[in-house]
């Protein structure tokens, strides 16, 4: 793939909650997982610097982190390139995300108070009726409420897995809304009925479906040169 200089989209309205390297990693990860950058494409650190108005130091740190994640391939002499990610890699990530999220959902069915379940239902109504942007916020709130009573190490692992999923997933992946609403309804119903196994299964199904939708969205954007 050509290494010609290009410009990257400016990250407007991004709240910097962690270190600069963390925010750079979020930005590059989103470019890859939304199909802006394709497998084999070189990461233009100058373009990243211009887009985010940051120095090269946090960019180098972020590139190392993304290399450890397997999202980028690093070459001492040639720089960093988007790794050869396959649909199976996307599916595996969501399977792992679903397994850990399913454990948190099972615990939520046992531990959430009645008031918290009412709050979860209210969030679901926001998710169901919202605009794309509102759905993204409500989706985050829905999962955060379910996850917040999980053990600390489980929450840490969930945060690690969540960072590898684009924050604006519900905006760029058309056609997943009805499935997502139905999935959230199933999760909410299981938690409301204090059914840990049902909550676990519903959450695992939800993330599995999310993985399939993410892979299909990338395929539609031409992320893979050859689907065969």
TORKOL-4160 file (C-alpha; in steps of 0.2 Angstrom, whole numbers, padded with zeros to 4 digits, m for minus):
228
<pt num="1" X="0000" Y="0000" Z="0000"/>
<pt num="2" X="0006" Y="0017" Z="m0004"/>
<pt num="3" X="0015" Y="0027" Z="0010"/>
<pt num="4" X="0011" Y="0044" Z="0003"/>
<pt num="5" X="0009" Y="0058" Z="0015"/>
<pt num="6" X="m0009" Y="0060" Z="0020"/>
<pt num="7" X="m0020" Y="0069" Z="0032"/>
<pt num="8" X="m0030" Y="0061" Z="0046"/>
<pt num="9" X="m0046" Y="0067" Z="0053"/>
<pt num="10" X="m0045" Y="0080" Z="0067"/>
<pt num="11" X="m0051" Y="0073" Z="0084"/>
<pt num="12" X="m0063" Y="0087" Z="0089"/>
<pt num="13" X="m0072" Y="0086" Z="0105"/>
<pt num="14" X="m0062" Y="0072" Z="0112"/>
<pt num="15" X="m0060" Y="0074" Z="0131"/>
<pt num="16" X="m0043" Y="0070" Z="0138"/>
<pt num="17" X="m0046" Y="0059" Z="0153"/>
<pt num="18" X="m0030" Y="0050" Z="0153"/>
<pt num="19" X="m0012" Y="0053" Z="0147"/>
<pt num="20" X="m0008" Y="0060" Z="0130"/>
<pt num="21" X="m0002" Y="0043" Z="0125"/>
<pt num="22" X="m0018" Y="0035" Z="0130"/>
<pt num="23" X="m0028" Y="0048" Z="0120"/>
<pt num="24" X="m0017" Y="0045" Z="0105"/>
<pt num="25" X="m0019" Y="0026" Z="0106"/>
<pt num="26" X="m0038" Y="0029" Z="0107"/>
<pt num="27" X="m0037" Y="0040" Z="0091"/>
<pt num="28" X="m0026" Y="0028" Z="0081"/>
<pt num="29" X="m0036" Y="0013" Z="0087"/>
<pt num="30" X="m0052" Y="0021" Z="0081"/>
<pt num="31" X="m0045" Y="0025" Z="0064"/>
<pt num="32" X="m0041" Y="0006" Z="0062"/>
<pt num="33" X="m0057" Y="m0001" Z="0069"/>
<pt num="34" X="m0068" Y="0011" Z="0059"/>
<pt num="35" X="m0059" Y="0006" Z="0043"/>
<pt num="36" X="m0050" Y="0023" Z="0040"/>
<pt num="37" X="m0033" Y="0014" Z="0040"/>
<pt num="38" X="m0032" Y="m0003" Z="0032"/>
<pt num="39" X="m0021" Y="m0018" Z="0035"/>
<pt num="40" X="m0003" Y="m0015" Z="0029"/>
<pt num="41" X="m0005" Y="0004" Z="0029"/>
<pt num="42" X="0009" Y="0014" Z="0037"/>
<pt num="43" X="0005" Y="0025" Z="0052"/>
<pt num="44" X="0010" Y="0042" Z="0047"/>
<pt num="45" X="0016" Y="0050" Z="0064"/>
<pt num="46" X="0017" Y="0067" Z="0057"/>
<pt num="47" X="m0002" Y="0066" Z="0052"/>
<pt num="48" X="m0006" Y="0060" Z="0069"/>
<pt num="49" X="0004" Y="0074" Z="0077"/>
<pt num="50" X="m0005" Y="0087" Z="0066"/>
<pt num="51" X="m0023" Y="0080" Z="0069"/>
<pt num="52" X="m0021" Y="0079" Z="0088"/>
<pt num="53" X="m0008" Y="0094" Z="0090"/>
<pt num="54" X="0003" Y="0083" Z="0100"/>
<pt num="55" X="0022" Y="0080" Z="0100"/>
<pt num="56" X="0030" Y="0064" Z="0093"/>
<pt num="57" X="0034" Y="0057" Z="0111"/>
<pt num="58" X="0016" Y="0052" Z="0116"/>
<pt num="59" X="0013" Y="0045" Z="0098"/>
<pt num="60" X="0028" Y="0033" Z="0100"/>
<pt num="61" X="0022" Y="0027" Z="0117"/>
<pt num="62" X="0004" Y="0024" Z="0109"/>
<pt num="63" X="0012" Y="0015" Z="0094"/>
<pt num="64" X="0021" Y="0003" Z="0106"/>
<pt num="65" X="0005" Y="0000" Z="0116"/>
<pt num="66" X="m0005" Y="m0004" Z="0100"/>
<pt num="67" X="0009" Y="m0015" Z="0094"/>
<pt num="68" X="0008" Y="m0025" Z="0111"/>
<pt num="69" X="m0011" Y="m0027" Z="0108"/>
<pt num="70" X="m0008" Y="m0034" Z="0090"/>
<pt num="71" X="m0017" Y="m0020" Z="0082"/>
<pt num="72" X="0000" Y="m0013" Z="0074"/>
<pt num="73" X="0015" Y="m0022" Z="0067"/>
<pt num="74" X="0031" Y="m0013" Z="0072"/>
<pt num="75" X="0047" Y="m0012" Z="0062"/>
<pt num="76" X="0063" Y="m0005" Z="0069"/>
<pt num="77" X="0068" Y="0003" Z="0052"/>
<pt num="78" X="0051" Y="0006" Z="0043"/>
<pt num="79" X="0039" Y="0012" Z="0057"/>
<pt num="80" X="0022" Y="0005" Z="0062"/>
<pt num="81" X="0009" Y="m0003" Z="0051"/>
<pt num="82" X="m0009" Y="m0009" Z="0053"/>
<pt num="83" X="m0008" Y="m0027" Z="0057"/>
<pt num="84" X="m0016" Y="m0041" Z="0046"/>
<pt num="85" X="m0032" Y="m0041" Z="0056"/>
<pt num="86" X="m0044" Y="m0054" Z="0051"/>
<pt num="87" X="m0063" Y="m0056" Z="0053"/>
<pt num="88" X="m0059" Y="m0070" Z="0065"/>
<pt num="89" X="m0048" Y="m0058" Z="0076"/>
<pt num="90" X="m0063" Y="m0047" Z="0077"/>
<pt num="91" X="m0074" Y="m0061" Z="0082"/>
<pt num="92" X="m0062" Y="m0068" Z="0095"/>
<pt num="93" X="m0060" Y="m0050" Z="0103"/>
<pt num="94" X="m0079" Y="m0049" Z="0105"/>
<pt num="95" X="m0080" Y="m0067" Z="0111"/>
<pt num="96" X="m0068" Y="m0062" Z="0125"/>
<pt num="97" X="m0077" Y="m0046" Z="0129"/>
<pt num="98" X="m0093" Y="m0056" Z="0130"/>
<pt num="99" X="m0087" Y="m0069" Z="0142"/>
<pt num="100" X="m0081" Y="m0056" Z="0154"/>
<pt num="101" X="m0096" Y="m0045" Z="0152"/>
<pt num="102" X="m0107" Y="m0060" Z="0154"/>
<pt num="103" X="m0099" Y="m0063" Z="0171"/>
<pt num="104" X="m0102" Y="m0045" Z="0176"/>
<pt num="105" X="m0121" Y="m0046" Z="0170"/>
<pt num="106" X="m0123" Y="m0062" Z="0180"/>
<pt num="107" X="m0116" Y="m0053" Z="0196"/>
<pt num="108" X="m0128" Y="m0038" Z="0192"/>
<pt num="109" X="m0143" Y="m0050" Z="0192"/>
<pt num="110" X="m0138" Y="m0055" Z="0209"/>
<pt num="111" X="m0132" Y="m0039" Z="0216"/>
<pt num="112" X="m0141" Y="m0024" Z="0209"/>
<pt num="113" X="m0154" Y="m0015" Z="0220"/>
<pt num="114" X="m0171" Y="m0013" Z="0214"/>
<pt num="115" X="m0168" Y="0006" Z="0212"/>
<pt num="116" X="m0153" Y="0002" Z="0201"/>
<pt num="117" X="m0163" Y="m0010" Z="0190"/>
<pt num="118" X="m0176" Y="0004" Z="0188"/>
<pt num="119" X="m0161" Y="0016" Z="0183"/>
<pt num="120" X="m0156" Y="0003" Z="0171"/>
<pt num="121" X="m0173" Y="0002" Z="0163"/>
<pt num="122" X="m0173" Y="0021" Z="0161"/>
<pt num="123" X="m0156" Y="0020" Z="0153"/>
<pt num="124" X="m0163" Y="0007" Z="0141"/>
<pt num="125" X="m0178" Y="0019" Z="0136"/>
<pt num="126" X="m0165" Y="0032" Z="0132"/>
<pt num="127" X="m0156" Y="0020" Z="0121"/>
<pt num="128" X="m0172" Y="0014" Z="0113"/>
<pt num="129" X="m0178" Y="0031" Z="0108"/>
<pt num="130" X="m0162" Y="0041" Z="0106"/>
<pt num="131" X="m0153" Y="0049" Z="0091"/>
<pt num="132" X="m0137" Y="0040" Z="0086"/>
<pt num="133" X="m0126" Y="0051" Z="0097"/>
<pt num="134" X="m0139" Y="0048" Z="0112"/>
<pt num="135" X="m0138" Y="0030" Z="0109"/>
<pt num="136" X="m0119" Y="0030" Z="0110"/>
<pt num="137" X="m0120" Y="0038" Z="0127"/>
<pt num="138" X="m0135" Y="0028" Z="0133"/>
<pt num="139" X="m0126" Y="0012" Z="0128"/>
<pt num="140" X="m0111" Y="0017" Z="0138"/>
<pt num="141" X="m0122" Y="0021" Z="0153"/>
<pt num="142" X="m0131" Y="0004" Z="0152"/>
<pt num="143" X="m0115" Y="m0006" Z="0152"/>
<pt num="144" X="m0107" Y="0004" Z="0165"/>
<pt num="145" X="m0121" Y="0002" Z="0177"/>
<pt num="146" X="m0121" Y="m0017" Z="0175"/>
<pt num="147" X="m0102" Y="m0018" Z="0177"/>
<pt num="148" X="m0099" Y="m0006" Z="0192"/>
<pt num="149" X="m0103" Y="m0019" Z="0205"/>
<pt num="150" X="m0091" Y="m0032" Z="0197"/>
<pt num="151" X="m0074" Y="m0036" Z="0206"/>
<pt num="152" X="m0060" Y="m0024" Z="0203"/>
<pt num="153" X="m0050" Y="m0035" Z="0192"/>
<pt num="154" X="m0065" Y="m0039" Z="0181"/>
<pt num="155" X="m0069" Y="m0020" Z="0179"/>
<pt num="156" X="m0051" Y="m0018" Z="0174"/>
<pt num="157" X="m0051" Y="m0031" Z="0161"/>
<pt num="158" X="m0068" Y="m0025" Z="0155"/>
<pt num="159" X="m0060" Y="m0007" Z="0153"/>
<pt num="160" X="m0046" Y="m0015" Z="0143"/>
<pt num="161" X="m0057" Y="m0024" Z="0131"/>
<pt num="162" X="m0069" Y="m0009" Z="0129"/>
<pt num="163" X="m0055" Y="0002" Z="0124"/>
<pt num="164" X="m0052" Y="m0009" Z="0109"/>
<pt num="165" X="m0070" Y="m0006" Z="0103"/>
<pt num="166" X="m0073" Y="0011" Z="0094"/>
<pt num="167" X="m0083" Y="0023" Z="0105"/>
<pt num="168" X="m0094" Y="0029" Z="0091"/>
<pt num="169" X="m0098" Y="0011" Z="0086"/>
<pt num="170" X="m0117" Y="0015" Z="0085"/>
<pt num="171" X="m0114" Y="0029" Z="0073"/>
<pt num="172" X="m0104" Y="0020" Z="0060"/>
<pt num="173" X="m0112" Y="0003" Z="0059"/>
<pt num="174" X="m0129" Y="0005" Z="0051"/>
<pt num="175" X="m0142" Y="m0009" Z="0053"/>
<pt num="176" X="m0138" Y="m0014" Z="0071"/>
<pt num="177" X="m0150" Y="m0004" Z="0081"/>
<pt num="178" X="m0165" Y="m0016" Z="0081"/>
<pt num="179" X="m0154" Y="m0030" Z="0086"/>
<pt num="180" X="m0145" Y="m0020" Z="0100"/>
<pt num="181" X="m0162" Y="m0014" Z="0107"/>
<pt num="182" X="m0168" Y="m0032" Z="0107"/>
<pt num="183" X="m0152" Y="m0038" Z="0116"/>
<pt num="184" X="m0153" Y="m0024" Z="0129"/>
<pt num="185" X="m0171" Y="m0029" Z="0132"/>
<pt num="186" X="m0166" Y="m0047" Z="0135"/>
<pt num="187" X="m0152" Y="m0042" Z="0147"/>
<pt num="188" X="m0163" Y="m0030" Z="0156"/>
<pt num="189" X="m0177" Y="m0044" Z="0158"/>
<pt num="190" X="m0164" Y="m0057" Z="0165"/>
<pt num="191" X="m0157" Y="m0045" Z="0177"/>
<pt num="192" X="m0174" Y="m0039" Z="0183"/>
<pt num="193" X="m0180" Y="m0057" Z="0185"/>
<pt num="194" X="m0164" Y="m0060" Z="0195"/>
<pt num="195" X="m0158" Y="m0074" Z="0183"/>
<pt num="196" X="m0139" Y="m0074" Z="0183"/>
<pt num="197" X="m0138" Y="m0088" Z="0169"/>
<pt num="198" X="m0150" Y="m0079" Z="0158"/>
<pt num="199" X="m0141" Y="m0062" Z="0160"/>
<pt num="200" X="m0124" Y="m0070" Z="0156"/>
<pt num="201" X="m0131" Y="m0079" Z="0141"/>
<pt num="202" X="m0140" Y="m0063" Z="0135"/>
<pt num="203" X="m0124" Y="m0052" Z="0137"/>
<pt num="204" X="m0113" Y="m0065" Z="0128"/>
<pt num="205" X="m0125" Y="m0066" Z="0114"/>
<pt num="206" X="m0126" Y="m0047" Z="0113"/>
<pt num="207" X="m0107" Y="m0045" Z="0111"/>
<pt num="208" X="m0106" Y="m0059" Z="0099"/>
<pt num="209" X="m0118" Y="m0051" Z="0088"/>
<pt num="210" X="m0108" Y="m0035" Z="0090"/>
<pt num="211" X="m0093" Y="m0043" Z="0084"/>
<pt num="212" X="m0102" Y="m0050" Z="0068"/>
<pt num="213" X="m0109" Y="m0032" Z="0065"/>
<pt num="214" X="m0092" Y="m0024" Z="0067"/>
<pt num="215" X="m0083" Y="m0036" Z="0055"/>
<pt num="216" X="m0097" Y="m0034" Z="0042"/>
<pt num="217" X="m0096" Y="m0015" Z="0044"/>
<pt num="218" X="m0077" Y="m0016" Z="0041"/>
<pt num="219" X="m0080" Y="m0027" Z="0026"/>
<pt num="220" X="m0092" Y="m0015" Z="0018"/>
<pt num="221" X="m0079" Y="m0001" Z="0020"/>
<pt num="222" X="m0066" Y="m0012" Z="0010"/>
<pt num="223" X="m0056" Y="m0015" Z="0025"/>
<pt num="224" X="m0051" Y="m0033" Z="0018"/>
<pt num="225" X="m0045" Y="m0034" Z="0001"/>
<pt num="226" X="m0051" Y="m0052" Z="m0001"/>
<pt num="227" X="m0066" Y="m0058" Z="0009"/>
<pt num="228" X="m0061" Y="m0076" Z="0003"/>
